[in-house]
């Protein structure tokens, strides 16, 4: 699972803007944001760089910690 949508919302950035910066279609970025599709590791690092966050901030663990 990824947190791309949450980070975009926190920063007030539109998915269309991210799609332009990534040189991907809006539909592809939207599928990343909706967790219907996971970006490649390379694209995940590009997204982190574009959004100026650590790549770890874009990842969410599926495990629950007690």
Secondary structure, 3 states (H helix, E strand, C coil): CECHHHHHHHHCCCHHHHHHHHCCCHHHHHHHHCCCCCCCHHHHHHHHHHHCCCHHHHECCCCCCC
